[in-house]
């Protein structure tokens, strides 16, 4: 079971009802989720308030490709922050682009489409090496349930789960959600983000 390395901190940047987590050791960080398509000014000011520069961010994960979790994906890439996208998540990125093609979902045309062809997918093992390079001991888990591309991150006793249905209600959602929660618990996820 992985444990958090010494000195790892977790901070949140919030916009509307969504949160992006800034996880790091004071020198290097990773992000978990990247908020809405119009959240980028909030992301920049939140990072500045935390004293974290884009250069200190080794990469970012998205829990799943829904508008409130991956909307600023391409904007982060344009600022030099590398996405850490698992190969099984790639097909879902195009869904987000299609969602924003509908004018009612982006009336001000602020969404920056994800260039899915230029995403270099990584394996779970490679993603975990990126975590280690940031002083973070963690486990990347494929956790479908809310969405087929669900990705959870367990760092020590902390589990970052995106929009997974709550553990207490998992039985009402069927086998996939229960299996995902079993994985999270098996790797020590106790405090849920």
LOGUTI-779429 format. One record per residue: x, y, z of N, C-alpha, C, O, CB in turn; residue number from 0. Coordinates in pm, whole numbers, plus 50000, padded with zeros to 5 digits. Glycine has a CB too. Example, Ala and Ser with C-alpha at 12.3 -4.5 7.8 and 13.67 -1.06 7.14 Angstrom:
LOGUTI-779429
nx,ny,nz,cax,cay,caz,cx,cy,cz,ox,oy,oz,cbx,cby,cbz,i
51319,49431,50780,51230,49550,50780,51320,49670,50780,51424,49668,50846,51131,49553,50905,0 $
51285,49775,50708,51367,49894,50714,51290,50003,50787,51341,50114,50804,51408,49940,50572,1 $
//
This chain:
LOGUTI-779429
nx,ny,nz,cax,cay,caz,cx,cy,cz,ox,oy,oz,cbx,cby,cbz,i
50084,49883,50000,50000,50000,50000,50089,50124,50000,50178,50136,50085,49904,50000,50122,0 $
50067,50219,49905,50150,50338,49903,50121,50429,50022,50010,50432,50075,50130,50414,49773,1 $
50222,50501,50062,50205,50599,50168,50254,50733,50118,50336,50739,50026,50281,50557,50297,2 $
50203,50840,50176,50247,50973,50136,50391,50993,50178,50430,50957,50289,50156,51082,50197,3 $
50470,51049,50089,50606,51083,50124,50603,51204,50218,50503,51276,50223,50692,51113,49997,4 $
50709,51224,50290,50714,51334,50386,50696,51468,50316,50749,51491,50208,50846,51333,50463,5 $
50620,51556,50379,50608,51692,50331,50512,51716,50217,50513,51825,50159,50737,51739,50292,6 $
50429,51620,50182,50334,51640,50073,50215,51719,50125,50158,51688,50230,50288,51502,50013,7 $
50179,51824,50050,50065,51906,50087,49956,51895,49982,49982,51862,49866,50108,52053,50105,8 $
49834,51922,50023,49719,51924,49933,49647,52057,49953,49608,52092,50064,49622,51802,49959,9 $
49629,52130,49845,49554,52255,49847,49450,52249,49735,49466,52175,49638,49647,52379,49830,10 $
49345,52327,49750,49239,52328,49649,49223,52468,49591,49237,52568,49661,49106,52279,49709,11 $
49194,52471,49462,49153,52593,49393,49012,52563,49345,48990,52465,49273,49252,52633,49273,12 $
48916,52648,49382,48776,52622,49351,48720,52727,49256,48758,52844,49260,48694,52619,49479,13 $
48629,52682,49171,48555,52772,49084,48419,52710,49059,48408,52593,49023,48631,52799,48950,14 $
48315,52790,49079,48179,52741,49072,48168,52626,49173,48203,52647,49289,48140,52694,48925,15 $
48123,52509,49137,48112,52400,49235,48226,52299,49224,48223,52195,49290,47980,52328,49219,16 $
48327,52328,49141,48435,52231,49115,48564,52269,49188,48585,52384,49225,48462,52222,48964,17 $
48649,52167,49209,48778,52188,49274,48890,52126,49191,48875,52020,49131,48778,52129,49418,18 $
49001,52196,49190,49126,52144,49135,49220,52129,49254,49231,52220,49336,49187,52239,49021,19 $
49287,52015,49264,49378,51993,49377,49521,52014,49332,49563,51967,49226,49359,51853,49436,20 $
49596,52084,49416,49737,52112,49395,49812,52029,49499,49806,52057,49619,49771,52268,49406,21 $
49883,51926,49451,49945,51828,49540,50096,51835,49517,50142,51823,49403,49890,51683,49514,22 $
50174,51855,49624,50317,51865,49603,50399,51866,49729,50348,51848,49840,50347,51985,49527,23 $
50529,51889,49709,50624,51883,49819,50689,52019,49848,50787,52025,49922,50731,51780,49789,24 $
50637,52126,49791,50695,52258,49812,50786,52302,49700,50816,52420,49686,50769,52261,49940,25 $
50831,52206,49620,50915,52238,49505,50850,52194,49375,50853,52268,49276,51051,52171,49519,26 $
50792,52075,49374,50726,52022,49257,50583,51984,49292,50553,51947,49405,50803,51899,49201,27 $
50494,51996,49193,50352,51972,49215,50291,51898,49098,50343,51897,48986,50279,52103,49238,28 $
50178,51837,49125,50090,51788,49020,49952,51845,49050,49921,51882,49163,50087,51629,49013,29 $
49871,51852,48946,49734,51899,48961,49641,51781,48936,49668,51696,48852,49702,52016,48864,30 $
49533,51777,49010,49427,51678,48987,49303,51757,48951,49245,51826,49035,49403,51584,49113,31 $
49264,51746,48826,49154,51817,48762,49195,51960,48726,49291,52015,48781,49031,51820,48854,32 $
49120,52017,48631,49156,52151,48583,49035,52240,48559,49040,52331,48477,49237,52141,48456,33 $
48925,52213,48629,48809,52300,48636,48740,52324,48501,48756,52246,48407,48850,52431,48694,34 $
48664,52434,48495,48580,52469,48380,48660,52537,48269,48776,52575,48289,48467,52560,48425,35 $
48598,52550,48154,48663,52617,48041,48683,52766,48064,48766,52828,47998,48581,52596,47915,36 $
48610,52825,48157,48627,52967,48188,48694,52988,48324,48687,53097,48381,48491,53038,48186,37 $
48761,52883,48375,48823,52889,48507,48969,52933,48505,49029,52950,48611,48814,52755,48573,38 $
49027,52950,48388,49171,52971,48384,49218,53094,48465,49321,53084,48531,49214,52987,48241,39 $
49147,53207,48463,49191,53318,48549,49191,53280,48697,49277,53325,48773,49101,53439,48527,40 $
49095,53198,48738,49088,53152,48877,49206,53059,48906,49265,53065,49014,48953,53080,48905,41 $
49238,52972,48811,49354,52881,48827,49482,52962,48845,49559,52937,48937,49367,52786,48705,42 $
49503,53060,48758,49625,53141,48767,49635,53215,48900,49740,53215,48964,49631,53242,48653,43 $
49524,53277,48943,49530,53351,49070,49541,53257,49189,49608,53289,49287,49406,53440,49085,44 $
49478,53140,49181,49488,53042,49289,49630,52989,49305,49680,52976,49417,49394,52927,49265,45 $
49694,52959,49193,49832,52912,49199,49925,53021,49253,50014,52995,49333,49880,52867,49061,46 $
49902,53144,49207,49984,53256,49256,49968,53271,49407,50067,53292,49478,49945,53387,49185,47 $
49845,53262,49455,49819,53273,49599,49891,53162,49678,49936,53184,49790,49668,53267,49627,48 $
49901,53044,49617,49971,52932,49682,50123,52940,49665,50196,52861,49725,49920,52801,49626,49 $
50170,53033,49582,50314,53044,49557,50365,52936,49465,50482,52897,49474,50389,53039,49687,50 $
50279,52887,49374,50316,52780,49281,50318,52838,49139,50219,52894,49093,50217,52659,49291,51 $
50432,52823,49072,50442,52869,48933,50412,52752,48839,50420,52636,48877,50584,52928,48904,52 $
50378,52785,48715,50353,52681,48615,50477,52594,48598,50466,52473,48575,50313,52743,48480,53 $
50596,52653,48609,50721,52578,48592,50739,52471,48699,50812,52374,48678,50839,52674,48595,54 $
50675,52487,48814,50688,52390,48922,50591,52272,48908,50599,52176,48984,50665,52458,49055,55 $
50501,52279,48811,50399,52175,48797,50448,52071,48697,50469,52100,48579,50263,52235,48750,56 $
50467,51949,48746,50519,51839,48662,50414,51786,48566,50448,51721,48467,50571,51726,48750,57 $
50288,51811,48594,50182,51764,48506,50048,51769,48576,50038,51803,48694,50211,51622,48459,58 $
49944,51735,48499,49810,51734,48557,49730,51614,48509,49741,51571,48394,49736,51863,48523,59 $
49650,51563,48600,49557,51454,48574,49417,51514,48563,49389,51619,48621,49564,51345,48686,60 $
49329,51448,48489,49187,51479,48499,49117,51353,48547,49146,51242,48500,49129,51529,48362,61 $
49026,51370,48640,48953,51255,48693,48864,51194,48585,48843,51073,48583,48868,51296,48815,62 $
48813,51280,48495,48731,51236,48382,48706,51358,48294,48714,51471,48340,48596,51171,48429,63 $
48675,51334,48169,48661,51443,48072,48520,51499,48068,48450,51487,47967,48701,51395,47934,64 $
48479,51560,48178,48354,51634,48184,48389,51782,48198,48499,51815,48243,48263,51585,48304,65 $
48297,51873,48162,48329,52016,48155,48384,52078,48282,48468,52168,48275,48208,52089,48116,66 $
48338,52032,48399,48383,52092,48525,48511,52031,48579,48560,52074,48684,48275,52078,48627,67 $
48566,51933,48510,48689,51867,48555,48803,51879,48454,48920,51867,48491,48662,51721,48583,68 $
48771,51903,48328,48874,51906,48223,48860,52026,48130,48922,52028,48024,48869,51778,48143,69 $
48780,52124,48167,48752,52236,48078,48872,52322,48043,48876,52379,47934,48650,52321,48139,70 $
48971,52332,48132,49089,52414,48105,49209,52331,48060,49324,52376,48068,49126,52493,48230,71 $
49183,52210,48014,49288,52116,47971,49387,52182,47875,49508,52186,47902,49226,51993,47905,72 $
49336,52233,47764,49425,52287,47661,49490,52418,47705,49602,52448,47664,49346,52310,47531,73 $
49422,52495,47788,49482,52618,47839,49603,52589,47928,49702,52661,47922,49378,52700,47917,74 $
49595,52485,48010,49711,52446,48090,49826,52402,48000,49942,52438,48022,49674,52333,48189,75 $
49793,52322,47897,49897,52279,47803,49963,52398,47737,50085,52400,47719,49839,52185,47696,76 $
49884,52498,47700,49938,52618,47636,50031,52697,47728,50109,52780,47682,49825,52708,47590,77 $
50023,52672,47859,50111,52736,47956,50224,52643,48002,50288,52667,48104,50030,52782,48078,78 $
50247,52538,47924,50362,52451,47949,50340,52342,48050,50436,52277,48092,50474,52532,47992,79 $
50218,52319,48092,50191,52213,48190,50146,52088,48113,50049,52092,48038,50081,52257,48295,80 $
50218,51979,48132,50192,51856,48056,50076,51778,48114,50068,51757,48235,50317,51769,48053,81 $
49984,51735,48027,49878,51646,48076,49935,51507,48103,50020,51458,48028,49760,51638,47974,82 $
49888,51445,48208,49923,51306,48238,49795,51228,48213,49714,51205,48303,49978,51286,48389,83 $
49780,51188,48088,49656,51126,48043,49682,50979,48016,49772,50944,47941,49601,51195,47917,84 $
49602,50894,48078,49617,50750,48060,49557,50709,47926,49462,50771,47878,49550,50673,48175,85 $
49613,50606,47865,49571,50566,47731,49421,50539,47723,49360,50569,47621,49647,50443,47688,86 $
49362,50483,47825,49219,50451,47823,49130,50574,47841,49008,50564,47827,49187,50350,47931,87 $
49189,50689,47871,49110,50811,47883,49096,50886,47750,49001,50963,47733,49174,50902,47986,88 $
49188,50865,47658,49193,50943,47534,49060,50946,47459,49017,51054,47419,49300,50886,47443,89 $
48991,50833,47439,48866,50840,47362,48761,50933,47423,48675,50985,47352,48808,50702,47350,90 $
48768,50956,47554,48668,51039,47621,48694,51189,47604,48604,51270,47622,48665,51005,47769,91 $
48818,51225,47569,48850,51367,47551,48771,51426,47435,48731,51542,47441,49001,51384,47526,92 $
48749,51348,47332,48673,51398,47217,48528,51426,47254,48466,51515,47196,48679,51297,47101,93 $
48474,51353,47351,48337,51381,47396,48326,51524,47446,48227,51593,47420,48295,51283,47507,94 $
48428,51570,47520,48426,51706,47575,48424,51809,47462,48351,51908,47468,48547,51729,47668,95 $
48505,51786,47359,48504,51877,47244,48365,51884,47182,48316,51992,47150,48607,51832,47138,96 $
48301,51769,47166,48167,51765,47106,48066,51837,47196,47976,51905,47145,48122,51620,47082,97 $
48079,51822,47327,47990,51889,47421,47993,52041,47398,47889,52106,47395,48029,51856,47566,98 $
48113,52095,47382,48126,52240,47367,48096,52289,47226,48089,52410,47204,48263,52283,47406,99 $
48079,52199,47130,48039,52241,46996,47895,52294,46997,47856,52373,46912,48051,52122,46896,100 $
47817,52250,47095,47680,52298,47108,47686,52441,47162,47735,52463,47273,47596,52204,47203,101 $
47636,52539,47086,47645,52679,47128,47585,52708,47266,47630,52800,47334,47577,52765,47028,102 $
47485,52630,47309,47427,52656,47441,47525,52621,47553,47512,52673,47664,47297,52577,47459,103 $
47623,52534,47527,47721,52496,47628,47841,52590,47633,47919,52587,47728,47769,52355,47602,104 $
47857,52674,47530,47968,52769,47525,47926,52893,47447,47984,52924,47343,48093,52704,47460,105 $
47824,52966,47497,47771,53079,47421,47872,53189,47393,47860,53260,47293,47654,53137,47493,106 $
47971,53204,47480,48072,53309,47461,48195,53259,47387,48291,53333,47368,48114,53366,47595,107 $
48192,53134,47346,48302,53071,47271,48436,53085,47343,48535,53129,47285,48311,53133,47131,108 $
48437,53047,47470,48560,53054,47549,48636,52921,47554,48752,52917,47594,48526,53097,47690,109 $
48570,52813,47513,48634,52682,47523,48747,52669,47421,48730,52704,47304,48531,52570,47501,110 $
48859,52621,47465,48974,52593,47380,48976,52443,47356,49008,52367,47447,49110,52643,47446,111 $
48940,52396,47234,48927,52252,47209,49056,52174,47239,49167,52222,47215,48886,52229,47066,112 $
49038,52055,47291,49151,51968,47319,49201,51910,47188,49124,51854,47110,49111,51854,47419,113 $
49329,51924,47165,49392,51865,47046,49425,51719,47079,49537,51685,47116,49522,51945,47004,114 $
49323,51634,47064,49336,51495,47109,49447,51420,47036,49510,51332,47094,49205,51423,47089,115 $
49472,51454,46911,49577,51386,46835,49717,51414,46886,49810,51339,46855,49569,51425,46692,116 $
49733,51519,46964,49867,51552,47014,49886,51513,47161,49988,51547,47221,49893,51700,46998,117 $
49789,51443,47218,49806,51393,47354,49891,51266,47349,49860,51172,47276,49667,51365,47423,118 $
49997,51265,47425,50081,51145,47436,50037,51068,47560,50071,51106,47672,50235,51182,47443,119 $
49963,50960,47540,49914,50886,47657,50029,50819,47732,50132,50785,47674,49812,50780,47615,120 $
50008,50802,47862,50108,50735,47946,50043,50614,48014,49921,50607,48028,50167,50833,48051,121 $
50127,50522,48056,50078,50407,48132,50065,50448,48278,50119,50550,48320,50174,50285,48117,122 $
49995,50367,48355,49984,50393,48499,50121,50395,48564,50148,50477,48652,49895,50287,48567,123 $
50209,50304,48521,50344,50296,48578,50422,50424,48551,50490,50476,48640,50420,50174,48521,124 $
50414,50476,48427,50485,50600,48393,50428,50717,48472,50503,50804,48516,50475,50628,48241,125 $
50297,50720,48489,50233,50827,48566,50280,50823,48711,50304,50927,48772,50080,50815,48558,126 $
50292,50703,48766,50337,50690,48904,50482,50735,48920,50521,50785,49026,50321,50545,48951,127 $
50564,50717,48815,50702,50767,48819,50705,50919,48822,50792,50978,48886,50783,50714,48698,128 $
50611,50981,48753,50601,51128,48758,50568,51171,48900,50624,51268,48950,50493,51180,48658,129 $
50477,51099,48965,50444,51130,49104,50568,51122,49192,50596,51212,49271,50335,51035,49157,130 $
50644,51013,49178,50763,50993,49259,50863,51106,49236,50929,51151,49330,50828,50856,49226,131 $
50875,51153,49111,50967,51264,49081,50927,51392,49153,51008,51484,49169,50973,51289,48930,132 $
50803,51399,49196,50753,51515,49273,50754,51488,49423,50704,51570,49500,50612,51551,49228,133 $
50810,51374,49464,50811,51340,49606,50678,51290,49657,50649,51298,49776,50853,51459,49687,134 $
50596,51238,49564,50463,51190,49600,50458,51040,49576,50479,50994,49464,50352,51263,49518,135 $
50430,50964,49680,50412,50821,49665,50262,50797,49646,50183,50821,49737,50468,50741,49789,136 $
50224,50750,49530,50082,50734,49505,50052,50623,49407,50143,50565,49347,50025,50862,49454,137 $
49925,50596,49392,49876,50491,49303,49769,50551,49212,49679,50621,49258,49820,50369,49383,138 $
49781,50523,49083,49683,50566,48983,49587,50449,48962,49630,50336,48939,49752,50610,48848,139 $
49458,50476,48970,49359,50369,48956,49255,50404,48850,49207,50517,48844,49290,50342,49091,140 $
49222,50307,48769,49111,50322,48676,48984,50292,48755,48965,50180,48802,49125,50228,48550,141 $
48897,50392,48768,48779,50377,48852,48653,50424,48778,48601,50532,48806,48796,50456,48983,142 $
48605,50344,48685,48481,50381,48617,48364,50376,48716,48367,50306,48817,48453,50286,48498,143 $
48263,50452,48685,48145,50456,48771,48060,50574,48731,47955,50558,48668,48184,50466,48920,144 $
48106,50693,48766,48038,50815,48721,48057,50830,48571,47967,50876,48499,48092,50940,48796,145 $
48174,50792,48525,48212,50803,48385,48306,50687,48353,48380,50640,48440,48278,50942,48353,146 $
48305,50642,48229,48390,50529,48191,48538,50559,48196,48620,50467,48200,48355,50485,48054,147 $
48575,50688,48195,48717,50724,48198,48765,50764,48337,48869,50829,48350,48743,50838,48102,148 $
48691,50727,48441,48725,50766,48577,48866,50727,48618,48908,50613,48602,48628,50706,48673,149 $
48939,50825,48671,49075,50804,48721,49080,50856,48863,49048,50972,48889,49181,50874,48630,150 $
49121,50772,48954,49140,50813,49094,49287,50806,49128,49362,50727,49071,49056,50725,49191,151 $
49326,50888,49221,49464,50894,49268,49461,50873,49418,49391,50943,49490,49532,51030,49230,152 $
49539,50775,49465,49550,50751,49609,49691,50788,49652,49789,50732,49603,49516,50602,49645,153 $
49699,50882,49745,49827,50927,49801,49817,50907,49951,49747,50980,50021,49858,51079,49763,154 $
49891,50806,50000,49880,50775,50142,49736,50740,50174,49677,50654,50108,49929,50893,50229,155 $
49679,50803,50272,49541,50778,50309,49441,50867,50237,49321,50859,50264,49524,50796,50455,156 $
49488,50951,50145,49401,51043,50072,49365,50984,49935,49451,50932,49864,49468,51181,50055,157 $
49237,50992,49900,49192,50945,49769,49123,51060,49697,49031,51121,49749,49096,50823,49783,158 $
49170,51088,49576,49112,51190,49490,49028,51114,49388,49081,51037,49309,49222,51281,49421,159 $
48896,51136,49390,48804,51048,49316,48714,51119,49215,48627,51054,49156,48719,50975,49413,160 $
48731,51247,49194,48645,51316,49097,48499,51311,49140,48466,51347,49253,48660,51254,48958,161 $
48413,51267,49050,48269,51262,49077,48218,51120,49104,48101,51091,49079,48194,51321,48961,162 $
48303,51035,49156,48255,50900,49189,48137,50911,49284,48139,50991,49377,48369,50814,49253,163 $
48032,50831,49261,47923,50829,49359,47979,50794,49497,48074,50716,49508,47812,50727,49317,164 $
47920,50849,49599,47969,50828,49735,47975,50679,49769,47894,50599,49723,47880,50902,49837,165 $
48073,50646,49851,48093,50507,49892,47966,50449,49955,47929,50335,49928,48208,50498,49991,166 $
47900,50529,50037,47781,50483,50109,47668,50444,50014,47581,50365,50050,47733,50591,50204,167 $
47669,50499,49894,47562,50471,49797,47607,50379,49684,47530,50354,49592,47510,50599,49740,168 $
47730,50331,49691,47787,50252,49581,47701,50132,49544,47688,50099,49426,47927,50204,49617,169 $
47642,50067,49643,47560,49949,49617,47443,49976,49525,47399,49888,49452,47510,49893,49745,170 $
47392,50097,49529,47279,50133,49443,47316,50158,49299,47228,50173,49214,47213,50254,49498,171 $
47446,50164,49268,47491,50192,49133,47537,50068,49057,47564,50075,48937,47602,50292,49136,172 $
47547,49957,49125,47587,49835,49057,47735,49804,49072,47809,49872,49142,47553,49844,48913,173 $
47774,49698,49004,47907,49640,49021,48024,49729,48990,48126,49723,49060,47916,49522,48938,174 $
48015,49813,48887,48129,49893,48847,48170,49992,48955,48289,50005,48985,48098,49967,48718,175 $
48075,50060,49015,48106,50157,49120,48159,50086,49243,48256,50131,49305,47980,50241,49155,176 $
48097,49975,49280,48145,49899,49397,48288,49851,49375,48370,49859,49466,48053,49778,49425,177 $
48318,49801,49255,48454,49753,49225,48554,49867,49231,48666,49850,49280,48457,49686,49085,178 $
48516,49984,49182,48605,50100,49187,48634,50140,49332,48749,50167,49367,48544,50219,49110,179 $
48531,50143,49416,48554,50177,49556,48639,50071,49626,48719,50105,49713,48420,50193,49628,180 $
48621,49945,49590,48705,49839,49649,48852,49866,49619,48937,49854,49707,48664,49699,49596,181 $
48881,49903,49494,49021,49934,49457,49074,50050,49540,49185,50044,49593,49030,49968,49306,182 $
48994,50156,49551,49038,50274,49626,49066,50235,49771,49169,50275,49826,48930,50385,49621,183 $
48978,50159,49832,48997,50117,49971,49115,50020,49986,49189,50027,50084,48868,50051,50025,184 $
49132,49932,49889,49244,49837,49894,49379,49909,49896,49476,49858,49953,49238,49742,49775,185 $
49386,50027,49834,49511,50102,49834,49516,50208,49942,49601,50297,49938,49532,50167,49699,186 $
49426,50199,50038,49435,50283,50157,49363,50416,50151,49385,50501,50236,49575,50308,50187,187 $
49277,50435,50052,49202,50561,50043,49102,50574,50155,49002,50502,50158,49131,50571,49910,188 $
49128,50663,50249,49039,50684,50363,48978,50824,50362,48857,50840,50378,49115,50661,50494,189 $
49062,50926,50343,49012,51063,50336,48981,51089,50188,49069,51079,50103,49117,51168,50394,190 $
48858,51122,50159,48812,51133,50021,48805,51280,49978,48742,51363,50043,48676,51066,50005,191 $
48870,51309,49867,48864,51441,49805,48784,51429,49678,48765,51528,49607,49006,51499,49776,192 $
//
